């Protein structure tokens, strides 16, 4: 089997034509900075799609999350519960404001924050009043249960919907469930601006605060008057032109991504593999990335260090490292699952809570792939998924024939 002539990407931007026209319009009218029709229209489209009242276009999803943390009033030393299996951008803005992340383990049902572990965390840290929860790979978490737990303990929610734009939970778009909400238009997201993000809210007061803070917190004065900390976080009218042109194609992209997921699911039938799961009764993911999890007894030996990995090939078995290396040889891009935050070097001293309590107690045993309790079962679900899972090529420009070849390559490794 020959390698692909053109690289098959994990997820790359898909342009349609209107984007360049809106960019040209920004150029022609000389609205190149942080004001202009593209910004206003992209904010309107975001509100229309998500169903919120106000949107503030910012330079990145991370900037939107930072504004969420600032609005939540996080002060130095405040502990904040955060999704453990996520990208670091979910967590870092807490630290920007001096907060201390405490990580909540994932669950197998959705790969998102485990509500059982979250409740246990409130028992261990009753002083915590903020939870940052992400919808991993476009799959909604059990947000209703998480909201009920937060209400019980008087905590607010920051909803990181960066990966889940267009996904639904019980018919409601993600980005509506938090007290403060953020989405992303990074280059590989379901729709893109090449960069950019948005703060979403139903509070006019919060929207106005974010607009002010994101433009260096200038006061209404005839000179440059500053009475609080500000940031250069506003989206440019040029990037907003791309976002504006992408929004009408969001549902089309979701349909294409779903088809990719279903083809993988069908193509892997009979293999010791499970696709990234979701609550079929209550949620509709946007299927941003299709992922797979290898059954434990079908894993060959794999060891991962801080920056390198190795494996021992074994007939009838494989592992993420072998699959990713093989895909790369055929000019196709996959990626590991997000490495959980509690094992990242910069966060190893932070708290970590599993559904059985403190994940860092001396009674728990650290083994390859995570932590196991006295019964030998994984306590550290996120590390188990990281050890056995991987993100598959999920580009919506990939043809069915190309995907069939990827499926054949992976089948061959078993």
LINDA-V946529 format. One record per helix or strand of 2 or more residues. SS is the DSSP state (A for helix, B for strand). FROM is the first residue (numbers start at 1). TO is the last residue. Records with the same first field share a line. If there is no record, write none. Layout:
SS=FROM-TO  FROM-TO
This chain:
A=18-29  37-50  61-71  89-96  115-124  136-138  143-153  204-213  237-247  250-267  296-298  320-329  341-343  345-347  381-388  400-412
B=54-58  79-83  100-104  130-134  156-160  168-169  172-173  180-184  196-201  273-275  283-284  291-294  301-304  309-312  317-318  335-336  352-354  357-358  365-367  370-372  389-391
